[in-house]
Structure formats: structure tokens, C-alpha cells
Amino acid sequence: MTTEWWRGAAIYQIYPRSFADANGDGVGDLRGITTHLEHVASLGVDAIWISPFYTSPMADFGYDVADYCDIDPVFGTLADFDALVARAHALGLRVITDQVWSHTSDQHPWFTQSRASRDGDKADWYVWADAKPDGTPPNNWQSVFGGAAWTWDARRGQYYLHTFLKEQPQLNIRHPAVQDALLAVGRFWLDRGVDGFRLDAINHGMGAADLADNPPAPPSDRPRTRSFDFQTKTHSQDQPDMLPFVERIRALTDGYDARFSVAEIGGGDNDAVRKAYTAPGRLETAYGFDFLYADRLTPELVHDALSQWPGAPGEGWPSWAFENHDAPRAVSRWALPADRDRFARAKIVLLAALRGNIFLYQGEELGLTQVAVPFEKLRDPEAIANWPLTLSRDGARTPMPWTVEAPGHGFTGGDEAWLPFGADHAAMAVTAQEADAASLLHWTRRALALRRAHPALRLGALRFIDAPPGVVAFERAHDGERLLCVVNLSPDPSRFAAGAAAPLLSHGVAGDAFDGYGALIARLA
């Protein structure tokens, strides 16, 4: 049997506003992406995932969609998108698009019609509810971005639900017509040649039908910067009633050849939810936030996350990411400045060795750091609302440095980019690293090439091995091939007896001695 292309794939996330600007307006666009697809293909990834580029008023920079089947002019046209897909496919890259189906923009025609009357065709396409007798919202649910998850609408004389911004009203996915409309959107893009979907915040798509109050969260030593943090989301997300719609999504993609979907499953302890969404007949894979917001990368974290997905019969397929457009850059979270270069190499080795699909975020191959964007230049609505307690998402969304030369660093030919460049990013530019055979960019290519060449890394079982404190070690095995993977996640030297294993990729390792952040992948006899 032929293994599905996506199983064990490496997928590269592109945040289009910040990848490459072809028209000089300071905002990245589809033609800019197309121009730089050779760089992406050179990494050895299997696919790209492109964050939203649809028509949007940009209250949440594309995650508030006003037209699911058109391109926002800031990004280009449908013809530009078709050219992007054609170029990607010519380079051997699959194309995954973001589908934001839990909510729309408040400027979407569906919402305009829904709020106009309680009796119209789309009156029930969003989650509306009457006020309590005292005029307060229907329940205590809180928005992810802070404050009540309900906004009063005088035209309807009701509250509407929004899990995120008030400009992002929640769709009523319980309604069969809403499901049909969303599946028609999916069919539109599949017919255009996309290879699958990343389903944004899909487990937020349906709350409890009775709108019961959420209970308070138990005491915790973690800081609570938003009202959202004070509740356990028992009734506002992760509802099993969502799963029949998930099965309809899978039935849609199964009608096309070699398509693939990945669910973003937000929340804390979400392994059970991810397994439910990836059970037979549902989605191919899902990823959670095991690593994305962790303040430390430890062997215990790796063990706990991977052990939840041992490959039992009927179990879905996991996916992992260390960075994305919502999470702070990993090298800034997990290593001191003096250690970042060697840590970045160890991190890439670990990511390439994990069982499941892996996601790289644009600039991760360069070791880009989190940027401290000053308040007056913030664009992220969550960061502005919760300043200064919430770490800005903008700090991970700053433009890609393609060249060393200022001011546009190859990202834009205009006078100014939509977000500032990191002060240390020019030295990490693609052209600078291309010219340095010892750069992280070349190291990333080596790690991904090894993953692609060895089925044990893409498909194999994973078995953890006892290791000294600060070191994570495991074996990957498939079809007679056995590989040893050892990464020192500490800045301090350590020792691990690799025995007669033959090194395939090694950094900071001499025999049994591992430097701080030393890493090894070796073939076992």
C-alpha cells in the first residue's frame, strides 16, 4: 500500500502579510509568496499552509472573513492565487489553506442579513440569545481576547456570541444550512486545486445548546491576564455535537484525490479532543498547543506530549509545532541570547525527529527572534486591549528579512513595512545565511532532508530511552530501520552512551559527550 503523502509531512506556514511584498505597499501579498516559493521548496518541506488571504476588514488581520470565496485586494486576486498554486505544484509543494469556519466578520453579508431581522433567511445563521431579565448577557462566557463573549445588537434586540473580537460573530454551525454553506466554500477551494485545509479554532465552533454557564477555573499559579483565563470552558467549546460536522468535512475532502485537513485544537488539556477529531472517518490530523506556549522545552514536556500518541489501533495522527503566528518565537522563549544559535540547531533536530506531522513557521529556519514591538506600532488587537500584560502576537509576525540591505530587507521595495523589522533580523537574512555553509538555514535543510530520506523518522514508532537530566532520547523504528535520536535540551554539557550507533546528523557531540544543546540522530545496528 502507498503511504498517504501527508503522513509524516513537514509543512511550512506562511503568514502572507509578512512573507514578501511584491507591490511595495508594505504588506505581503500572494505574488510575493509565489516569487519566493523556490526558497520554501529548497528546505525540503512537503507543503505550505497559508494563513487567511480572503476579503476582510482586517479587524483580526484576515481571521475575520467578509467573503470566503474571494481575495482581499491587499493580497491580490484570484488569478494571483491560481498562479501561486500552479507554481507550488510545479515545485512539488502541496498547498493548504486556512479555513475560518467558527466565525465570520461582522461585515460578511450573512451577518448583515442575520442582524437585520429575527425572521429573515439567515436569522439563525449566527448564535443569538435574549438578554437576562436584568439586561445582562445570556451567560458568563468570556471572549479569548478579554471581556464578555456577547455583544448587544439593538437592531435584533438580542446579544450575539463572539468567542474572539466583537467583529467576529460566531456562526451557528448547528444549522444545516450553515454547514452546507461552509462545505460549499471548501468545495470552491478544492476545485481550485488546493490540497487541503487547516481548520482554524475548529473546536470553538460550537458551544452547548443550552448556553449553560462555565464553571470557574481551579486555582493556578499561572498568571491570568484575561477574563477568559478565569473559567473552565466546559460549555463554550469542545462540544461532541460538533463531530458530525467534522465527519461531513472529511466526506467532502474524500471526494477529491489525496486531500488532507488538520484541525487547530485550542485549549489546555486537549489530547482527548484531538483524538476525537481525528478518529476514523474524521480529520486526518490535529495539533494543539503543547509546545506553542510552553515557557520551557524540557524532556518531560516532550515525553508527556508524545506519549499521548503512541500509535494505538484506531488512534489518529498527531501534528506538532514549536512556533506560529500566534505564539512567541521559540528561540526567545526557550534559550538565553548567548545560547540561541546552538539551541536553534538542537530544536530543529528535535522537531525533525518527532513522530507525526511537523510545522515550521516562516523564519524559523533562520532562527528569527521575538521582536519587542513598541505600543505605538502594535497592530494586534489582543495585545492592544491587554497591554502590557499580554505578549504581543505582532512580535512573531514581523516581516521576513530576505536580504541584509535596509530599509526593506528584500521584503518590500516601499518606504515602510506594516510592522517593524527586528533589530537583529538583518544579520539572519536569507541571503546572508545562503552564503554561510554553517548557517542555521543550511542546517535546517540537512535535518529535513534526513527526515524525508528515512521512513523511520516520517512514519516509525517512537520509544523513549532513559537519559540523564536535561536530555531527551528516543528510538524511531520502521520496517527494519532503527534510528537513535538524542537531544540535550540543557545549556550544560552532559553524557549519553550512544554505543555503536552510526551518526547521520550531529551537532556538539563527540563520542558520549554532548555539549549544551548537543544533538544527534544516528543509525542503530
C-alpha positions as CSV (number, residue, x, y, z in Angstrom):
1,M,0.0,0.0,0.0
2,T,1.1,3.5,-0.8
3,T,1.5,5.8,2.3
4,E,-0.5,9.0,2.2
5,W,1.7,12.0,1.2
6,W,0.7,13.9,4.3
7,R,1.6,11.2,6.9
8,G,4.8,12.4,8.5
9,A,4.9,15.5,6.3
10,A,6.8,18.7,7.0
11,I,4.6,21.7,6.4
12,Y,5.7,25.4,6.2
13,Q,3.4,28.1,7.5
14,I,3.3,31.3,5.6
15,Y,1.7,34.4,7.2
16,P,1.0,36.4,4.0
17,R,1.1,39.9,5.4
18,S,4.7,39.3,6.5
19,F,6.3,37.0,3.9
20,A,7.0,39.1,0.9
21,D,5.6,42.3,-0.6
22,A,5.6,42.4,-4.4
23,N,3.8,45.7,-5.0
24,G,5.7,47.9,-2.5
25,D,2.8,48.9,-0.2
26,G,4.5,47.4,2.8
27,V,2.1,44.4,3.2
28,G,3.0,41.0,1.9
29,D,0.9,39.5,-0.9
30,L,0.3,36.4,-3.0
31,R,2.6,37.4,-5.7
32,G,5.3,37.9,-3.1
33,I,4.7,34.4,-1.9
34,T,4.9,33.0,-5.4
35,T,8.2,34.8,-6.0
36,H,9.8,33.1,-3.0
37,L,8.4,29.6,-3.3
38,E,11.8,28.2,-4.5
39,H,13.2,29.1,-1.1
40,V,10.4,27.1,0.6
41,A,10.9,24.2,-1.7
42,S,14.6,24.2,-1.1
43,L,14.0,23.5,2.6
44,G,12.7,20.0,1.8
45,V,9.1,20.6,3.1
46,D,6.1,18.8,1.6
47,A,3.5,21.5,1.7
48,I,2.8,25.1,2.6
49,W,0.0,26.3,4.8
50,I,-1.1,29.9,4.0
51,S,-2.9,31.9,6.7
52,P,-6.0,33.8,5.6
53,F,-5.9,36.0,2.5
54,Y,-9.7,36.3,2.0
55,T,-11.7,39.6,1.7
56,S,-11.6,41.1,5.2
57,P,-11.8,44.4,7.0
58,M,-8.7,43.2,8.9
59,A,-10.0,43.7,12.5
60,D,-8.1,40.5,13.2
61,F,-5.9,40.6,10.1
62,G,-7.7,38.1,7.9
63,Y,-9.2,35.9,10.6
64,D,-12.4,38.0,10.3
65,V,-13.6,36.9,6.8
66,A,-16.1,39.0,4.9
67,D,-16.1,36.8,1.7
68,Y,-14.8,33.3,1.9
69,C,-14.5,32.9,-1.9
70,D,-12.5,36.0,-2.9
71,I,-9.1,37.5,-2.2
72,D,-8.6,40.7,-0.3
73,P,-7.2,43.4,-2.6
74,V,-4.3,43.9,-0.3
75,F,-3.2,40.3,-1.1
76,G,-4.1,40.3,-4.8
77,T,-6.6,38.5,-7.0
78,L,-7.9,35.0,-7.6
79,A,-5.7,34.9,-10.7
80,D,-2.7,35.6,-8.4
81,F,-3.8,32.7,-6.2
82,D,-4.2,30.4,-9.1
83,A,-0.6,31.3,-10.2
84,L,0.6,30.6,-6.7
85,V,-1.0,27.1,-6.7
86,A,0.4,26.3,-10.1
87,R,3.9,27.4,-9.1
88,A,3.8,25.5,-5.8
89,H,2.7,22.3,-7.5
90,A,5.4,22.7,-10.2
91,L,7.9,22.8,-7.3
92,G,6.4,19.7,-5.7
93,L,4.7,21.6,-2.9
94,R,1.1,20.9,-1.8
95,V,-1.0,23.9,-0.8
96,I,-3.0,24.0,2.4
97,T,-5.3,27.0,3.0
98,D,-6.7,28.3,6.3
99,Q,-10.5,27.9,6.7
100,V,-12.0,30.1,9.4
101,W,-15.4,28.4,9.9
102,S,-16.2,29.1,13.5
103,H,-17.0,32.8,12.9
104,T,-17.1,35.4,10.2
105,S,-16.5,39.2,10.0
106,D,-19.4,41.3,11.2
107,Q,-19.2,42.8,7.7
108,H,-20.0,39.4,6.0
109,P,-23.3,39.6,4.1
110,W,-24.5,36.6,6.1
111,F,-24.2,38.6,9.3
112,T,-25.7,41.7,7.8
113,Q,-28.8,39.8,6.9
114,S,-28.9,37.9,10.2
115,R,-28.8,41.0,12.3
116,A,-31.4,42.8,10.2
117,S,-34.4,40.7,11.4
118,R,-35.4,37.7,13.5
119,D,-37.4,36.4,10.6
120,G,-35.1,36.5,7.6
121,D,-33.5,33.6,5.7
122,K,-30.3,33.9,7.7
123,A,-31.8,34.9,11.1
124,D,-30.5,31.8,12.7
125,W,-27.1,31.6,11.0
126,Y,-25.4,33.1,14.0
127,V,-25.7,32.5,17.7
128,W,-28.2,35.0,19.0
129,A,-29.8,34.9,22.5
130,D,-32.1,37.2,24.6
131,A,-30.8,39.2,27.5
132,K,-31.4,38.1,31.0
133,P,-34.2,39.9,32.8
134,D,-31.7,42.5,34.1
135,G,-30.3,43.1,30.6
136,T,-27.1,41.3,31.1
137,P,-25.7,38.7,28.7
138,P,-27.2,35.3,28.4
139,N,-24.4,33.6,30.2
140,N,-21.0,34.1,31.7
141,W,-18.9,33.0,28.7
142,Q,-15.8,35.2,28.1
143,S,-14.0,36.2,24.9
144,V,-10.5,34.8,24.2
145,F,-9.4,38.5,23.8
146,G,-11.0,39.6,27.1
147,G,-14.4,40.7,28.3
148,A,-17.8,39.2,27.7
149,A,-18.2,36.9,24.7
150,W,-21.5,38.7,24.0
151,T,-22.4,42.0,22.3
152,W,-25.8,43.7,22.4
153,D,-27.3,44.4,19.0
154,A,-30.1,46.9,19.1
155,R,-31.4,46.0,15.6
156,R,-32.2,42.5,16.7
157,G,-32.8,43.4,20.4
158,Q,-30.6,40.4,21.3
159,Y,-27.0,39.5,22.1
160,Y,-24.7,37.8,19.6
161,L,-21.9,35.5,20.6
162,H,-18.3,36.1,19.6
163,T,-15.5,33.9,21.0
164,F,-12.9,36.4,19.8
165,L,-13.4,40.0,18.8
166,K,-16.9,41.6,18.7
167,E,-16.2,42.0,15.0
168,Q,-16.1,38.2,14.7
169,P,-19.6,36.9,15.3
170,Q,-20.0,33.2,16.0
171,L,-21.6,31.1,13.3
172,N,-24.4,28.8,14.3
173,I,-22.9,25.6,13.0
174,R,-25.8,23.6,14.4
175,H,-27.9,24.9,11.5
176,P,-27.8,22.5,8.5
177,A,-27.8,25.4,6.0
178,V,-24.7,26.9,7.6
179,Q,-22.9,23.6,7.4
180,D,-23.9,23.4,3.7
181,A,-22.7,26.9,3.0
182,L,-19.3,26.2,4.7
183,L,-18.9,22.9,2.8
184,A,-19.6,24.8,-0.4
185,V,-16.8,27.2,0.5
186,G,-14.5,24.2,0.9
187,R,-15.6,22.8,-2.4
188,F,-14.8,26.1,-4.1
189,W,-11.1,26.0,-3.0
190,L,-10.7,22.2,-3.6
191,D,-12.0,22.8,-7.1
192,R,-9.3,25.5,-7.5
193,G,-6.6,23.0,-6.7
194,V,-5.8,23.3,-3.0
195,D,-4.6,20.1,-1.3
196,G,-6.4,20.5,2.0
197,F,-7.3,22.8,4.9
198,R,-6.1,24.0,8.2
199,L,-9.3,24.4,10.2
200,D,-8.9,27.4,12.5
201,A,-10.2,27.2,16.1
202,I,-12.5,24.4,15.0
203,N,-13.2,23.2,18.5
204,H,-14.6,26.6,19.3
205,G,-17.2,26.2,16.5
206,M,-20.0,25.0,18.7
207,G,-21.0,25.8,22.3
208,A,-23.5,24.0,24.4
209,A,-27.0,24.3,23.0
210,D,-28.5,25.4,26.4
211,L,-25.8,28.1,26.9
212,A,-25.0,26.9,30.4
213,D,-22.6,29.0,32.4
214,N,-18.9,27.9,32.5
215,P,-17.6,27.0,36.0
216,P,-14.7,29.0,37.5
217,A,-11.2,27.7,36.8
218,P,-9.5,26.0,39.7
219,P,-6.7,27.9,41.5
220,S,-3.5,28.1,39.5
221,D,-0.1,29.7,39.8
222,R,-0.2,30.7,36.1
223,P,-0.8,34.4,35.5
224,R,-4.3,35.4,34.4
225,T,-4.2,38.4,32.2
226,R,-7.7,38.0,30.6
227,S,-11.2,37.4,31.9
228,F,-11.1,34.3,29.7
229,D,-8.5,32.7,31.9
230,F,-10.8,32.6,35.0
231,Q,-13.1,29.9,33.5
232,T,-13.0,26.2,32.6
233,K,-14.5,26.1,29.1
234,T,-16.9,23.2,29.9
235,H,-19.8,24.6,27.9
236,S,-18.3,27.1,25.5
237,Q,-16.1,24.8,23.4
238,D,-15.2,21.1,22.8
239,Q,-18.8,20.0,22.3
240,P,-19.3,16.5,20.9
241,D,-22.2,17.8,18.9
242,M,-19.5,19.3,16.5
243,L,-18.2,15.9,15.5
244,P,-20.9,15.1,12.9
245,F,-20.0,18.2,11.0
246,V,-16.3,17.2,11.2
247,E,-17.4,14.0,9.5
248,R,-19.1,15.9,6.8
249,I,-15.8,17.9,6.2
250,R,-13.9,14.6,5.9
251,A,-16.6,13.3,3.4
252,L,-16.1,16.4,1.3
253,T,-12.3,16.1,1.1
254,D,-12.5,12.3,0.5
255,G,-14.3,13.2,-2.7
256,Y,-11.1,14.6,-4.1
257,D,-7.8,12.8,-4.7
258,A,-5.1,13.0,-1.9
259,R,-6.5,15.8,0.1
260,F,-5.8,16.4,3.8
261,S,-7.1,18.5,6.7
262,V,-5.5,19.5,10.0
263,A,-7.5,20.9,12.9
264,E,-6.3,23.5,15.3
265,I,-7.5,22.4,18.7
266,G,-7.1,25.2,21.2
267,G,-7.3,25.0,25.0
268,G,-5.3,23.4,27.7
269,D,-5.5,19.6,28.2
270,N,-6.9,18.8,24.7
271,D,-5.5,15.4,23.8
272,A,-8.9,13.8,24.2
273,V,-10.4,16.4,22.0
274,R,-7.7,16.0,19.4
275,K,-8.3,12.2,19.4
276,A,-12.0,12.7,19.0
277,Y,-11.5,15.0,16.0
278,T,-9.0,12.5,14.3
279,A,-10.9,9.3,15.0
280,P,-11.7,7.1,11.9
281,G,-13.9,8.9,9.5
282,R,-13.0,12.3,10.8
283,L,-9.9,14.5,10.1
284,E,-6.5,13.2,9.2
285,T,-4.7,15.1,12.0
286,A,-4.8,17.8,14.6
287,Y,-2.4,19.9,16.5
288,G,-2.7,21.5,19.9
289,F,-0.7,23.9,22.0
290,D,1.6,21.5,23.8
291,F,4.7,23.4,22.8
292,L,3.4,26.7,21.4
293,Y,3.0,28.5,24.7
294,A,5.3,26.4,26.9
295,D,7.8,28.6,28.8
296,R,10.5,25.9,28.8
297,L,11.3,23.0,26.5
298,T,12.2,20.0,28.7
299,P,12.5,16.3,28.2
300,E,9.4,15.9,30.5
301,L,7.3,18.1,28.2
302,V,8.4,16.1,25.1
303,H,7.7,12.9,26.8
304,D,4.3,13.9,28.1
305,A,3.2,15.3,24.7
306,L,4.4,12.4,22.5
307,S,3.3,9.7,25.0
308,Q,-0.3,10.7,24.4
309,W,0.0,9.5,20.9
310,P,1.6,6.0,21.0
311,G,0.0,4.8,17.7
312,A,-2.6,2.6,19.2
313,P,-5.1,1.0,16.8
314,G,-7.8,3.5,15.7
315,E,-5.8,6.4,17.0
316,G,-5.5,9.5,14.9
317,W,-2.2,11.0,13.7
318,P,-0.6,13.9,15.7
319,S,1.0,17.1,14.5
320,W,3.4,19.4,16.2
321,A,4.6,23.0,16.0
322,F,7.0,25.0,18.1
323,E,6.1,28.3,16.6
324,N,3.3,30.0,14.7
325,H,1.7,33.4,14.0
326,D,0.0,33.4,17.4
327,A,2.9,32.1,19.6
328,P,6.1,33.8,20.6
329,R,9.3,32.8,18.8
330,A,10.7,29.6,20.4
331,V,14.3,30.7,20.4
332,S,13.3,33.7,22.6
333,R,11.1,31.6,24.9
334,W,13.4,28.7,25.4
335,A,17.0,30.0,25.3
336,L,19.2,32.8,26.6
337,P,20.6,35.1,23.9
338,A,24.1,33.7,24.1
339,D,22.7,30.2,23.6
340,R,20.3,30.8,20.8
341,D,22.3,29.6,17.8
342,R,23.2,26.2,19.2
343,F,19.7,25.9,20.8
344,A,18.1,26.6,17.4
345,R,20.0,23.7,15.9
346,A,19.0,21.3,18.6
347,K,15.4,22.4,18.3
348,I,15.3,21.7,14.6
349,V,16.8,18.3,15.1
350,L,14.2,17.5,17.7
351,L,11.3,18.8,15.5
352,A,12.6,16.7,12.6
353,A,12.7,13.6,14.8
354,L,9.2,13.7,16.2
355,R,6.5,11.2,15.3
356,G,3.7,12.9,13.5
357,N,3.5,15.8,11.1
358,I,5.7,18.8,11.8
359,F,5.1,22.5,11.1
360,L,7.7,25.1,10.6
361,Y,6.7,28.8,10.8
362,Q,8.3,31.2,8.3
363,G,11.6,32.5,9.6
364,E,12.0,29.5,12.0
365,E,14.6,28.2,9.5
366,L,16.5,31.5,10.0
367,G,16.3,31.5,13.8
368,L,14.3,34.7,14.0
369,T,13.7,36.0,17.4
370,Q,10.7,37.6,19.0
371,V,10.5,41.3,18.3
372,A,9.6,43.8,21.1
373,V,7.1,45.9,19.0
374,P,6.5,49.3,20.8
375,F,3.0,50.1,21.8
376,E,2.6,52.8,19.2
377,K,3.4,50.4,16.4
378,L,1.2,47.5,17.6
379,R,-1.4,46.1,15.2
380,D,-2.5,43.1,17.2
381,P,-6.0,43.8,18.8
382,E,-5.4,41.4,21.6
383,A,-2.1,43.0,22.6
384,I,-3.5,46.5,22.4
385,A,-6.5,45.5,24.6
386,N,-4.4,43.8,27.2
387,W,-1.3,45.9,27.1
388,P,1.2,45.4,28.7
389,L,0.3,42.1,30.3
390,T,-0.3,40.0,27.1
391,L,2.8,39.3,24.9
392,S,2.1,40.7,21.5
393,R,1.4,38.3,18.6
394,D,2.9,41.1,16.5
395,G,6.4,40.1,17.8
396,A,6.2,36.9,15.9
397,R,4.6,38.4,12.8
398,T,7.3,40.9,11.8
399,P,8.4,40.7,8.1
400,M,10.8,38.1,6.7
401,P,14.3,39.5,6.1
402,W,15.3,38.3,2.6
403,T,18.4,40.5,2.2
404,V,20.7,42.3,4.6
405,E,20.2,45.7,2.9
406,A,17.9,48.2,4.6
407,P,15.3,49.6,4.7
408,G,13.1,46.9,3.2
409,H,15.5,43.9,3.6
410,G,14.1,42.4,0.4
411,F,10.6,42.1,1.9
412,T,9.3,45.4,0.4
413,G,10.5,48.0,-2.0
414,G,8.4,50.5,-0.3
415,D,9.3,53.0,2.3
416,E,8.0,51.1,5.3
417,A,6.7,47.6,6.2
418,W,3.4,47.2,8.1
419,L,5.3,46.0,11.2
420,P,8.9,46.9,12.1
421,F,11.8,44.6,11.4
422,G,13.6,43.0,14.3
423,A,16.8,44.9,15.1
424,D,18.8,41.6,14.9
425,H,17.0,40.2,11.9
426,A,19.0,41.7,9.1
427,A,22.0,39.6,10.1
428,M,19.8,36.5,9.9
429,A,18.5,37.3,6.3
430,V,18.2,34.6,3.8
431,T,21.0,35.9,1.5
432,A,23.4,36.1,4.5
433,Q,22.6,32.5,5.5
434,E,22.7,31.2,2.0
435,A,26.3,32.5,1.8
436,D,27.3,30.7,5.0
437,A,27.5,26.9,4.7
438,A,27.5,26.7,8.5
439,S,24.2,28.7,8.9
440,L,21.0,27.5,10.6
441,L,19.3,27.7,7.2
442,H,21.7,25.0,5.8
443,W,21.4,23.0,9.0
444,T,17.6,23.1,8.7
445,R,17.8,21.7,5.1
446,R,20.0,18.9,6.3
447,A,17.6,18.0,9.1
448,L,14.6,18.0,6.9
449,A,16.4,16.1,4.1
450,L,17.2,13.4,6.7
451,R,13.6,13.2,7.8
452,R,12.5,12.9,4.2
453,A,15.0,10.2,3.4
454,H,14.3,8.0,6.4
455,P,10.8,6.4,6.8
456,A,11.7,5.7,10.4
457,L,11.5,9.4,11.0
458,R,8.4,10.1,8.9
459,L,6.4,7.0,9.8
460,G,8.2,5.0,12.5
461,A,7.1,4.1,16.0
462,L,8.7,6.1,18.9
463,R,10.1,4.6,22.1
464,F,11.6,6.7,24.8
465,I,15.0,5.7,26.3
466,D,16.3,6.6,29.8
467,A,18.6,9.6,29.6
468,P,20.4,11.9,32.1
469,P,18.5,15.0,33.4
470,G,18.0,17.6,30.6
471,V,18.4,15.1,27.8
472,V,15.6,13.6,25.8
473,A,16.4,10.3,23.9
474,F,14.2,8.0,21.9
475,E,14.3,5.4,19.2
476,R,12.4,5.7,15.9
477,A,11.8,2.4,14.1
478,H,10.1,1.4,10.9
479,D,10.4,-1.6,8.5
480,G,13.6,-2.9,9.9
481,E,15.3,0.6,10.3
482,R,16.1,1.8,13.7
483,L,17.3,5.4,14.5
484,L,18.6,6.8,17.7
485,C,17.6,10.5,18.4
486,V,19.3,12.3,21.4
487,V,18.9,16.0,22.2
488,N,20.5,17.8,25.1
489,L,17.8,20.4,26.0
490,S,20.1,22.0,28.6
491,P,22.8,24.6,28.1
492,D,25.1,22.5,30.3
493,P,27.2,19.6,28.9
494,S,26.0,16.0,29.5
495,R,26.8,12.5,28.6
496,F,24.8,9.8,26.8
497,A,26.2,6.4,25.7
498,A,25.2,6.1,22.1
499,G,27.2,2.9,21.7
500,A,28.0,1.8,18.2
501,A,25.3,3.9,16.6
502,A,26.4,5.5,13.3
503,P,25.8,9.3,13.2
504,L,23.6,10.6,10.4
505,L,23.3,14.2,11.8
506,S,25.3,15.5,14.7
507,H,25.9,18.9,16.4
508,G,28.0,19.4,19.5
509,V,28.6,15.7,20.1
510,A,31.9,13.8,20.5
511,G,31.5,10.2,21.4
512,D,29.4,10.0,24.6
513,A,30.0,13.7,25.3
514,F,27.1,16.1,24.5
515,D,27.7,19.9,24.6
516,G,25.0,22.1,25.9
517,Y,22.2,21.8,23.2
518,G,24.2,19.0,21.5
519,A,22.0,16.8,19.2
520,L,22.4,13.5,17.4
521,I,20.4,11.3,15.0
522,A,22.2,8.0,14.4
523,R,21.5,4.6,12.8
524,L,21.3,1.7,15.2
525,A,22.6,-1.7,14.1
